[in-house]
Amino acid sequence: MKINSKDFLVHPGENVKLKKWPTIVKPVYKSKEQYKQILGEHIDELSSLQNLLYASNRYSVLLIFQAMDAAGKDSAIKHVMSGVNPQGCQVYSFKHPSIKELEHDFLWRTTVCLPERGKIGIFNRSYYEEVLIVRVHPEILRSEGIPHEVDNDAKIWQERYHSISELENHLHRNGTRIIKFFLHLSKDEQKKRFLKRIDDPEKNWKFSFADIEERKFWDDYMQAYEDCLSATSTVQSPWYVVPADDKENTHIIISQIILDKLKEIKMNYPKLGPKRKQELQSIRTKLSKYS
């Protein structure tokens, strides 16, 4: 089965209904061995493109991962990006904001972590938490100290979508290419993974009572994600809804989407002028004289 990235793309202006999007699709691999082979090929190609991105030094790439708990964000980042040079990749995980971060606007703490030119940045959760968990739990919004004139404004979420889109458009104009992944996990599969975390001593640390509490808000989260995906998927910075019930399939789909998007970027290795070429030949001549 050939992966078509557009099958998972949220088209600009699309009214997303997540019940219509699958959480599992036919596997693109027939065995564990074939899975490893396909992913390995993707990783090798991704590594080459990352080297080109670093050498060209004109663009940066930001990968954003959002999902419900246990959807496999950490696993996807670990497996898909395993072959990328650590010097050219930066990973940030965003949890509850600190007191200092709460003293700034909601985009501040993530903006200071944006990737430099030539690098791939990865946000494990992101500024999108501000229209997801904050929307589901309005008490968090009240702790952010926002101005009174917008504190009770019913349009606050639309305004935040607008701020996010403006930021992403600005970043795109300045060379940052943004690829956003929503790992679409079913509620039943989340339950299975939670039980596995409880039954496996090596995974107990991943589980907390708060995870169970958040399941009570599943429908609220789905509504928040639907509105968010609908409002912020653009031509420049698209969302991809990736089926997440099969982790191996998820890894292959994500890696293929990243490869497709990287290939769209016009990158070239720096061209050397006559003077630099002459210098290199001179150095080569000197080196060849040494044993």
N, C-alpha and C positions, 0 to 999 in steps of 0.2 A: 504493500500500500504506500503510495507516494503522498507525502504531506503537502497540503496546500495551505499556506499561512492564512490566506483570506477566509478559509473556513472558520477561523476562530476570531476574526476581526470584528470589532464593533464599529460599524460604519457611522460616520459623523451624522448626527441628527436622528439616529436610530433609537426607538423607544424600547429599551431592553426589558424583557421579561425572562428572568432567569429560569423559570420552570420550563421554558422552551429550549434552553441551552443544555446539552447533555453533560453529565458529570463523568461519563465514561463513553469511549468510542472503541471501535474495532482496533486492536493492537496493530502497530506497524511492524512488530517483530513477532517471529514464530517460536523463539526459544530464548532462554537467558543468554546463550552464547551469541545469538544474532543481535540481541539488545546491546550487549557489550561492544560488539563489532560496529554497529551503527553509531552508537554514542561516541565510541572512540574515534571514528572517522570525523564526526562533527566536531569533537574537541580539538583534533589536529588542525582542522580547517579554521576553527575559531582562533586557535593560537596564532596561526599565520596572519590572519586578518588583524588580530590585536597588535602584532608586531608592526604591521603596515600602518595601523592607526597611530601608534606611538612614534614611528619614524616620520610620518607626514606632518604630525603636530599641528593640525589645523582644526580638527574636530575632537569632540569628546562624546561618549555614549553614557547615558543614564538608564539603567534597568530598574524598574520599580516593581516590587512584588507585594501584592495585597491578597489576603485570604482570611478565611475563618481559621480558628485554631485547629492544628493537626492536618492542615491541607498539604503540608510538605514544602513550605517555602525554604526552610533551611536545607532540606535534602536536595531540592532543585538547584539551589545556589552551589552547594557542595559538589554535586556530580557534574553539572553542566560547565561550571567554571574551573574545574580541577586542573585543566591544562594551560590556563592563562598565566602568564608571568606575573607573580605577585607585585612586582614593581609597577606594573601597568594597570592594576586593579585595586579598587578601594571599596570595602564593604562596610556599611553602617546599618545598625539596627536601632530603631527608635521605639522607646517605651514611654512610660508616663513622663511628661515634661518636668524638668527640675524647676525650682523656685526662680532661678535666673532666667530660664527659658520662658516662663510664664510672664515675665516682665517685658517681653517683646511680642511683636505681632506673630500670628500663628505660622507664618512661613519662615521665620527667622532661623530657627534651629536647624532646619534642613538645608536652607540656602547656603549656610557656611560650610556645608559638607559636599557641595556639588563637585563633580570631577573636573580636574584640570584638562587642558587640551592634551590630546594624545592618550588619555586614560579612559578606562571603563569604570563607572561608578555604579554601585549596587545599593539600593535602598530596600532593606528588609522591613517593611512597613515604611510609611513616609508621611508627607504633609496631608495625604488623603485620609489619615486617621482623624483629621479635624472635621471631616464631613461624614465620618462613619461612626466610630465609637463615641465621639462627642455628640453626634446627633442622637444616637441611641440612649446616651446617658447625659441628659442636659445639665445635670449638676456639675459636670466637668466644665461646661461652657461658662457657668456662673463663677467658676474659680479663676477664669482667665482675665478678669479685670477689664473687659472690653468696655468702650464708651456706652453711657446710658442710652444714647439715642439709637443704638443698634442692639442693645441688650435684649429687648423683647420683640425685635423686628422679625416678623414672619418670613421676610425675604432673606434672612441672614445666610441661609444655605445657598441660595442662588447667587448671592454676592460673593460667597466664598468660592463657588465654582468659577465665577467670573475672574476672581483674583488668581486662582490656580491656572486657568487657561491663559491669562495675560502673562503670567510668569513663564509658562511653558512656551508660549509664542516668542517671548523675549529670548529665552535660552536657545530656541531653534534658530532664530535670526543670527545668533552669535556663535553658532557652530555646535551646540549640544543636541545630539539626537536622542530622543526619549522614547523608550519602548516600555509599555506598561502591561503587566500580567496580573489578571485576577484568576487565581487557582480555584476552580469551581468544584467544591467538594459537596457530596450529598450528606445529609444529616445522619443517615444510617452508617455510612462509612466513617464519619467522625466518631460515632459511638464505638465502632469496632476498634479504631485506633486508640481511643481513650482507654478501653478495656485492656488493650495490649500493653499500654504504658503502665497500667496498674499491675498486670500479671508478670511483667518482665522487670526484675529488680534493677537491671541496668538502664531502664527507661523511667523508673519511678520519679526521678528528679524533674522530668519534663511535665509532670502532671501536678495540678493544684486544684483545690476546691473551687477556685474562681472560674476554672474552665467549665465546670458543670453549671455554675450560676449563669454564665454567659449563654449557655444553650437555651435558657428560658427566653432569650431575646432573639432567637433565630429568625423569626419572621420580620422583626424590626430591622435586623441587619440586612436581610435580603432586600427589603424595600430601600434601605439606605444605599446599598450597592447598586441597585437598579437605577436609582436617580442619579447617582454619581457617574456611573458608566455612560448613561445616556447624555449627561450634560458635559462631560469632559473628554470624550473620545474625538479627536480631531485628525485631520489629514497629516499634520505635522507630528502629532504626539498621540498615536492610537492606543486603544486598549485591546487586549486579546483575552478572551475568556477561554481558559485552557482546562479541559476535563481533568480532574485531579484524583479520581477514585483509583486509578492505576498509576502508581508513581513512576514506573519505568516508561510507560507511554508518555507521561507528562514531561519527563526529562527530554525525550527525543523531540517532542513537539516544540518545547521551549527553545532547545538548541537550534532547531531548524528555523524558527522565526527569527532568532538573533542573527543567524547566518544570512538569511534573506535581507534583513534590514541593513546589516553591515555592508553587504555587496552593493547596496544602493548608494552608499557614500562614495563620492569621487575622491579616491585616495591614490597617491603615488609616492614612491620612494623619492627623496630629494635628488634632483639632477645635479651632477657635478660640473663645474665650469672647467675650461682648459687649464687654468692655473692649478686647481685642486687635483686634477688628474695627473698633471706633471709632478706635483708634490708626492703623490702616492707612488708613482713609478720610481721616483728618486729613492723613497723609503724602501721600496721593494728591492731595488738594486743593492742598497746597503745591507738589507737583511740577508740577501742571498749570499753575501760574502762571509757571513758568520756560519760556523758549524752548528 
